[in-house]
Amino acid sequence: MKENRSVNRILSILELVAAHPEGLTLGQIYRELDMPKATAYDFLQTLYKADAIYYKDPRLKNYVIGSKMFAIGSVYTKNSSLIEASVYDLRNFANEHGKTILITKQTDDHYVHIFKYQPPNSLIFINEEIGYISYDFDISPIGRAFRIFTSKRTSLTPEEQVEFDHRYVLSNSQQGHISQVCVPVKNFEKRIVGMITVCDLWQDKPEKPEVIEELIKISKAISKRLGYLGE
């Protein structure tokens, strides 16, 4: 089936705007997407009138995601089988250990947070909210985890093969004061459908092995609920 160019352009605008919570101007958008200025303007005005985007600062006319897109995203989070299969165990885990939980999905060349739970006893505050988009697959532990667990083992470096075999990816000092542990979730197609990330205050020592093991067990249980029959 032939793709609709206008739909693809509108989606590319929404994805670009969503990745910049500080807002983007018309000039930034059409240059970044290599799109005719008049075409970008028409699309932006249509999205603006539909409340899919709005001006963060009317003086600067910088666009951010609007309430219409938030409402659509909220429906997705309510209907997501991944979230439904995960939320009970992950909230209990987060409350017990005082750690913030993220569930993230990969789409083409980026990934997006679809669930976040920050317990009252968490030692950190994560600024990234549901809908946050990143294109970092090299430094970010979440991006690295997606790249590692969706690759063939033979194509990975020896260090990455160890992470692949152990079923988790750890952050390092490059992530500043935030420590992250990422584990994959699979479905009945044996496909990685999401990444569970546990966030805590960075310390100069690895996460406790028993905490990582518990998280891996939870990810396996969630995968089974989604129809995955492997180990």
Steps between C-alpha positions, in 0.01 A plus 500: 500500500630843404591722794331837539770766490295761684427263789868409526595868508248577773628208707859616454402847624327358808794273580746787465294735718448228761877454526549868592304597813655848482309557175599550136430788264376471143850571372657228713238247393511547124881512496538191719254301286623645170143599418376802300421785739148550362422129534625488858300813583177351363548177696585689820193721471278195449651328803475822702129544423440136599682561833756234410770764557504845657737790567706456814586869475269703271772763455753247372236288325674181604284192461457221758268200515139594577221348706350307207815289467515454875142371497581255220809383687297454818265263317801298386636466853160378622474241223863384488532129576865556597405752769207290617724195538771698681349761728413289807838329539701810413319726744551248779868474409538879490328550836705227667838624377433874467588507130341678204371281217479579128353291217629597158417392145715530189359638175731509199794726589383616843344380823225649715395464864146360529486446877660657805457432870692692765432374854484739797821353646709553184830682558500667159273698273486398133412792271419275205124451479269273301540593134869590534685409178871428453716405202803399711590134446867530598538669841154471653459165683145467364612562142797265541270233641267523200796482262656202680187291553364556147833403339646161417740395773781439251487865386567634851827584671625258770380739771157528337478121465540472878214747548294308243556172688429651842174658372567849637690821426645724770572872484844641574649827622415672169137520614586737785317450829240255361550124511297289257442127450324400176339163428307397186145369465400263218164396357353192330691587181829478695542870427625770738187707567632720777775581746453521876739743666560539872644838601672586826767726646843429348751340735857389441397135507273281286136441578447214746495164315185389681316814383606439140399135525157598632456745213596235244245260652233769470589564135476126429159483669376797296632339180307182579181703549557639151526148358877447495578130552879514519729525800 
